[in-house]
Amino acid sequence: MFCCLRAVRRLCLEKILLQCILQSRTLSGADAINALRPFYFAVHPDFFGQHPKEREVNENSLKRLNGYLENLQKPGFRSFKPTQLTFYVREREPNSSNVQESFSASGFRAVSFTLHTRDLLSTVLDILNSCSLSTEHIQSLNVNSQTHKEAKSAVNRPIKWDKTYYSFTGFKDPEEELEQAQRVETTLISWLDDNEASAVKKLKKSLPLRKELERLKFELSHQLELSDIRWQRSWGIAHRCSQLHSLGRLVQQRPEVLKNVKGRTVVFTDRSGMSAAGHIMLGTMDVHHHWTKIFERLPNYYKLQKRLLFLEDRISQLLGGIEVIYIEELQPLLTLEEYYETLDSFYNKLRDSRLPFHPRSLRGLQMILESDRYAPSLHEFGHFTIPTVCDPATLQWFIFAKAQEARENLKRKEEMMITEKELIDTSTEKFSLDRLYKEPSVSSAQMIDCCKRLLEESLPYLQGMHLCISHFYSVLQDGDLCIPWNWKN
């Protein structure tokens, strides 16, 4: 009987939602954020501190999702591409779903779905349904209540939910979690004291594999004359060795297909192809057949890369000599084809606008292109972040207005990079660390601040350890210690 009641209730809800959609296909940005709160609570990276791989996947997917939602709110924006996203969703109770899901014993599940909707309401419903989250709270939203301007101002406003909401959905109250975290705030010394033994044990266990990894990497780099071998994600040592063994078997079986890799960098990542930076990407989920195809296509990739460099040069000439760059650490991972399409679209727009930049007036400055933004900005490191859809007149005014500040930031960046390296070297030596490094999301300013404060401490726990400066505390599976850059003591 209760199953029948639930079915009737769901049918009524679907009718209500259908009426809302028929009445208006618009949803304000504030309402969208409001409606997606259960989703954000379920996938927010801060809840995945002990799972760095899943945390990184959610961070990257949230960036892409936010870009998609921003595009939906742009007036007159019609160029939508299907966007495939993968999230690790914190598990509350096992539910059946039509979406293919992967459950783990860690309290979360992987959910993949593709967005191809053209309005906020449909997008919100797709996201919640794909993640098996309730959509009942959407019926209370007044989808016509706020203008786009009000939505923009409300995006970052905290929303307080009634306590019954958390009881009903099974989600944790973030205010209660924050209060609990503040009551038992972790300090660096106490955390190292509690986790040193575990980290040392894991590190010792990983040492043979670490040596094996270095051996495999050296032999393959030497044999194939590669510039470098890298990994996009924080995979464990055993996983990395397995990937190198797999590449080694391909070298033995099909040596002729790897004749064009000399001087290149191989990156193990989520998909195969060539990256915007010109690196050979090998998808870790792909089989040798897919890798072989990529190696066979390398001559064509190299031709496309030459055309890409030509486009960058043409854009530079149209913009007074400013250098077009691609920064792996700051930009989404794009294939060579995707980046070429972005450059080509931007170049055609610039060429038609005929902006009056004086030749070489902006030499020494740098810019990157972003397809998921619509307002230009100046990064703290001195490069301009320019949206591909940016209005040419707005672009010209912004670059002229910020040119001097950009030059100052670039100079400060060089000084900061030198200071950062010196502090890393000094800290490594003082604490007898085997390795000191940081996550890409940690800025140089944050790393400098962290190292300066570390050098004021006496930390015998760190001798011989691998220390990663991050945003959270964690002991990785191979014994690396992760500490937040703004650690407390």
URLIN-V483149 format. One record per run of one state. SS is the DSSP state (@ for helix, = for strand, . for the rest). FROM is the first residue (numbers start at 1). TO is the last residue. If there is no record, write none. Layout:
ss:SS from:FROM to:TO
ss:SS from:FROM to:TO
This chain:
ss:. from:1 to:1
ss:@ from:2 to:23
ss:. from:24 to:28
ss:@ from:29 to:35
ss:. from:36 to:36
ss:@ from:37 to:43
ss:. from:44 to:44
ss:@ from:45 to:48
ss:. from:49 to:51
ss:@ from:52 to:72
ss:. from:73 to:82
ss:= from:83 to:90
ss:. from:91 to:100
ss:= from:101 to:103
ss:. from:104 to:107
ss:= from:108 to:115
ss:. from:116 to:119
ss:@ from:120 to:130
ss:. from:131 to:135
ss:@ from:136 to:140
ss:. from:141 to:147
ss:@ from:148 to:154
ss:. from:155 to:162
ss:@ from:163 to:169
ss:. from:170 to:173
ss:@ from:174 to:183
ss:. from:184 to:187
ss:@ from:188 to:224
ss:. from:225 to:227
ss:= from:228 to:231
ss:. from:232 to:236
ss:@ from:237 to:253
ss:. from:254 to:254
ss:@ from:255 to:258
ss:. from:259 to:264
ss:= from:265 to:269
ss:. from:270 to:272
ss:= from:273 to:275
ss:. from:276 to:279
ss:= from:280 to:283
ss:. from:284 to:287
ss:@ from:288 to:296
ss:. from:297 to:297
ss:@ from:298 to:318
ss:. from:319 to:322
ss:= from:323 to:324
ss:. from:325 to:334
ss:= from:335 to:335
ss:@ from:336 to:353
ss:. from:354 to:365
ss:= from:366 to:370
ss:. from:371 to:376
ss:= from:377 to:378
ss:. from:379 to:383
ss:= from:384 to:387
ss:. from:388 to:391
ss:@ from:392 to:430
ss:. from:431 to:434
ss:= from:435 to:438
ss:. from:439 to:443
ss:@ from:444 to:454
ss:. from:455 to:459
ss:@ from:460 to:462
ss:. from:463 to:465
ss:= from:466 to:470
ss:. from:471 to:473
ss:= from:474 to:475
ss:. from:476 to:480
ss:= from:481 to:484
ss:. from:485 to:489
